[in-house]
Amino acid sequence: MKNYLVLGLALVGLLSTTSCASDDTADINITNNGGTTNPTTPGTILLSGTYTEDLDLDANNTYKINGSLIMATGTTLRVPAGMTIEALAAGSDVYVAISQGAAIEAIGTSSDPIVFTSDASAPGAGDWGGLIILGSAPINSVAGNATATSEIASLPYGGTDTADNSGVLRYVRVQYSGGSADGQSENNGISFYGVGNGTTVEYVQVFEGKDDGFEFFGGTVNADYISVVGAQDDSIDWTEGYTGTITNAYVKHGADHDKGIEADGFNTDIGNNSSPIFFSAPTVNNLTIIGLGSANSSEAVRLRAGTRAMFNNVVLEGYGEGFDLDGNDTDSPTGAGVTSGDTQVTDITFTDITTKVKNDTGVMFTEADLIAGDGNGTGTDYATWGAGWTVGN
């Protein structure tokens, strides 16, 4: 059944908007299937709570997310092209979560992208939580078809469906997100929890986020044409057995930043509980990472906790270290991925990089074992595919 906003306007007062203080689980609001008008801004429809029916946003209306907006299993959130949706600048408890078994259809165009952003007059990183998508694809933090629980909102994710479909993100921009939940958990720009490769993610940007830009907690989802500008932590992060493909990725760091990519084979706070054991092993094609210079930016790519990864056509610019590999020769065998051929870099260009490869894995390998085609990388053609719909370039 579709969600009719007219009905929601008649139900003013039924929505109870609550939030938690500083823990990493937002309170679940009374189920609400339409939104309510904002008493301080007539004509603006407030959205929060758990939706048990489809939610179709209308391009003729103005919406504001003012709490945790959770789409329950079996529902779909549809957002039309060209819409800007503001989120209350109140930190981690303001977010959009697409539950396992739900879907989002946010389909913009290059001339009419969809924008999720802060409502602050002077917005800044961490104003609100961001976008969370949860699916049923494999993760290695649990065994078999068991599910794990997300850091934010405590929702289930993971399973055995590699082709899990959580919807479509196309020409979407998420701005000023990443509100801190507590000392250990923070929202990212977009968090993919066990999302499968039946999901479409293409032409998506995270801009000025407080924590990571894109983070993949396991799953098999593919991401094409993704941009991260100004992330204050890692721009692209994967863990828990992520095995998708990232094609055409652009990273540009601002003054506050950490790694371009930080990659874990498994979540070291939980352990690798899969049986048989597997590690993250994505493929990354056409990658450009731009830092602030070798004297100011530490590591472009950090691979650790046994992750494997195949990189093809890469440009790294302005870092003290290009690739930093951490691990050991037992439960976190990152270096073994190089010697086995499961971690390779083909066609790469280093510019203003002090150390191309640093090996802290406990497994002996040479730079030539990891890299082929030094000087041949051209990276991604961001000037072409990022034109018109991205910002901060």
N, C-alpha and C positions, 0 to 999 in steps of 0.2 A: 504494500500500500504506500502511495506517495504521501509526502508530508505537506500539508497545506498551511501556509503561513497565515491566511485569513483566520483560520480557526485559532491559531496561536495568539493572534491579537485580541481575541475575545476571552482569552484565558489569563489575562494579566493578573498577577498575584499568585498564580499557582506555582511559579518557578521559585524555588528556593536556591539562592546562590551562596554557597559556602566554600571555604577553602581551608586548607591546612596551613600551619605556620611555617615550619622550616624542614619538615621531613620530606621524603621523596615520593610520597603517595598522596595525590590530591584526593580530597573527599569526593564521593560520588553524589551528585545532586539529584533531586527529584526528577524522574523521567518527564521530559518535556518535548513535545512534538511540534513546536512551531516557533518558539522564541517569544520575547516580550518586548514592548517598546521601552526605550530608554527614557526615564522620567526627566532627565536633564537635557536630553537632545531629542526632541520630537522628530519622528521619522526614522530614527535609527533603531534597528531590531537587534536586541541582545541575544547572543547564543551561548549557552552553556548547558550542562547536564548530560544525561545519557539518553541518546535517541534510539528508540526501538522501532522506528519506521524510517523510510528514506527521507532525506533532507535535500530538497531541490532549491538552491538559492536563485533568486530572481534578480536579473540585471537591473531592474527598475527600483530595487530597494537598496538600502544601506545597512550593513551588518557590522556588529562589533562582538568579538569573542571576549567575554568577561569572566571566564572561569575555565574549568576543564570541559571541553566539548568532546564527548566520547560517542562514537558510532558503534552501536552494539552489533554482535554477530547477525548476519543476514541483511544488514542495511547498507545503503549507498549514500555517500555525500557527493552531490553534483554541484560543480562550480562553473559558471559560464565564462567564456573568454572575456578578457578586459576588466574583470572585476578586481577591485582592491578591497581586501577584508582587513580591517584593523583589529588589533588585539590590545586589550587593556594593559598598559605598562605597569604590571603588578608582579612580574617575576615568574617563578617556576610553575605556579599553580594555574597559569593561563596557557592552555595548549590545545591542540587538536589531536585526538588519538583515533586511529582507524583500527578497531579490534580485529583479532583473528576471525576470519570468516566474513568480515565486512569489506567495503571497497570505497575508494575515492575516485571520482572522475573529474579531475581538474584539467581541462583541456583548453589551453590558451593558444595563441598564435604569435608569430614573431612581432606583429604589429599591435597585438592586443594580448599581452601576457597577463597571467593571473598573479597578483601580488598579495602575500600575507605579510603584514607589517605592524609596527607599533603605533599606538594612538598618541604617543607623546609629541608635544610641540617641538621638542628637541630630542629626537630619538637616539638611543644608544644601545650598544650590544648588551644583551641580557634583559631587555625590557620585558620580554615574555618568553614562554617556554619553547615554542616551535611545533613541528609536525612529527608525529609518531605513527608509524605504520607497522602492524604486526601480522605475521603470516604463519603458515604451517609447513615451511620448508625445513630441511635438516639443520640442526645445530649440534655442536659437539660438547656443550655444557651439560647435556643430559643423555641418557641411554635410550635407544629404541624410539618409540613414538611418544615418550613423555614430553611434557612442556616445561619451559622455564618461565620466570616471571620478570617482567620488564622493570628496569630501575625506576622509571617514572610511571606512575599510575598503577603499578602492580598488576599488569594484565598478562595473560598467558601468550606464549609464542613458541614456535618450533613444532616439528613433526616429521613426516616422511614424504610430503608432497613437494617434490622439486619443482613442479609446474604450478604451484600455488599462485593464484591471481588475486592481487589486492587492488587492482584498478589501473588507472592511468594518471601519470603526472607528465604534462607536456607544456612547455613554455610557462613555467612556474618559477616565481622568485620568492624566497623566504628571507626577510630582513630583520635585523636587530633582535634575534632570538637567543636562546641558550641561557635562560635564567637559572641561577644556582638553586638547587633543592636543599643540599646540605654539604658537608665537607667532602663527601665521596661521590655524590651523584649530581650531575648537571644535565640539563637538556642540551641537545644539539640543535643545529639548524633543522636537519631531517634525520631521524633515526629509523633504520630499517631492521626490524626484529624478525628474523626467520622468514623473510619475504622471498617468494618464489619467482622463477623466471617467466611465469605467465603474466607478471606485472610489467607495465610499460613505464620506464623512467627515461625521459629524454628532453633535452633543453631545459635544464633546471639549474638555478643559481641559488647559493646561500651567500648573503652579503652581511658583513659586520656582525658575526655571531660571537657570543661570549665563550662558547666551548667549541667543540668540533663542528666542522661544516656538515659533511656526510659521515655517518657512522653505520657500519654494517655489522650487526650481531648475527653471524651465521647467515644461512640462506643462500639462495642461488640467483637472486635478482641481478639483471644486467642494467647498467646505467650508461647512457650515451649522451654526449654533449653536456657535461656538467661543469659548473664554474663555482669556485669558492674564492671570494675576495674579502680580505680583512678578518679572517677567523682568528680569534685570540688564543685558541689552542691548536690542535691538529686540524688541518683542512680536510683530509680524507683519512678515515680510521676504519680498520676492519679487525674482527675478532670472532671467536666462537665457531670457527670452521666455515667462514665465508668462501664460496667457490664460484661467484659470478664473474662476469666480464665487464670491465670499465673501458669504454672507448671514447676518445676525445675528451680529455679532462684538462682544465686550466686552473692553476692555483697561483694567486698573487697575495703575498703577505703584506700586512700593515705593520705599524710600529710594535703592537703587541701580538705575538704569535709564538707557536712552537714548531712542530714538524709540518712539512708539506704532506707527507704520508707517515702515519704510525700504524704498524701492522702487527697483529698478534695471531699466532696460530690457534690459540685458545685463550680463554679468559683466565688469567692466572689467579684471580680471586676466587674462582669456582673450581677450576681444574678441568682437564680433558676427560670427560666421562663417557665418551662415545665408545661403542663396541661393534665392530672393530674401530680402533682409534684412527681418526683422520684429523688433518690440520687445515687451516685456511689455505686456499690455493687458487687465488683469482688470476685472471689475465688482465693486464693493463696495456691498452694500445693507444698510441698518440697522446703523450703526456707532456705538459709544460708546467714547470714549477719555478716561480720567480721569487727569490728572497731579497733581502736588503743589502746584500754584499757579504763576502766571505768573512769580514770582520764583525758583522752584526747578526748573522743568522747561522745557527749551529748545524742542523742536520736537515737535508732535503727529504730523505727517505730513511726511516728506521724500520728494520725487519727484525722481529724477535718472537720468542715463545714458539719456535718451530714452524713459523709460517713459511709457506712456499709461495712463489709468485713469478709469473712470466711477464716481463716488460718488453714492449716493442715500440721503437720510435719515440725516444725520450729527449727532452731538453731540460737540463738543470742549470740554473743561473743564480749565483750570488749566495753561496753557503760555504761554511767551513768544511763540511763533509757532504759528499754526495750520497753514498749509501753507507749506513752504519748497521751492521748485523750483530745482534746479541743473541746469546743462548748458551747451550751446553751440548755435550755429546750423549745425553741421556733422555730426559723427558721434554726438553726444549731444543730439539735438534735442528736449529735454523741453518747452521752451516752444512748439515748433511743434505739439505735441499740443493745446495750449490754443487756438491760433489756427485749427487745423483742425477743432476740435470733438470731437476724440478723447479729450480730458481735460476733464471737466466735474464740477462739484459742484452737485447739485440738492437743495434743502431741507436747510439746515444751521443749527444754533444754536451760537454761540460764547459761552462763559461764562468770564470771567477769562482772556481771550486778549489779549495786548498788541498783536500784529501779526497780522492775519488771513491775509495773503498776502505772502510775500517772493519776489521774482523775481530769481534769479541765473542766468538761462538764456541771456542774449544775444539773446533774442527779446522784442520789446516786446508786452506785453499788459496789460490793466487788470484790476482785481479783478472787475469786472462781466463780463469775458470768461470768467472761470473759474467764478464763483459765481452761481447763481440761487436765489431763495427763502431769502435770509438771514433767520434768525429762525424758520423753519418746521420745522426738524429736531427730531425726537423721539428719534432713536437707536433702540437695540434694547431690547426689554422683558426685560431680564436677570432682573429679579425674578421673572418667571414661568417662563421656560424654563431658568434656571440653578438653580432651587430644588431642594434635596435632594441633588444629586449633585456640586455644585461646592464648593470650599472657599476661604477667604481673602477673602470678599467684603465 
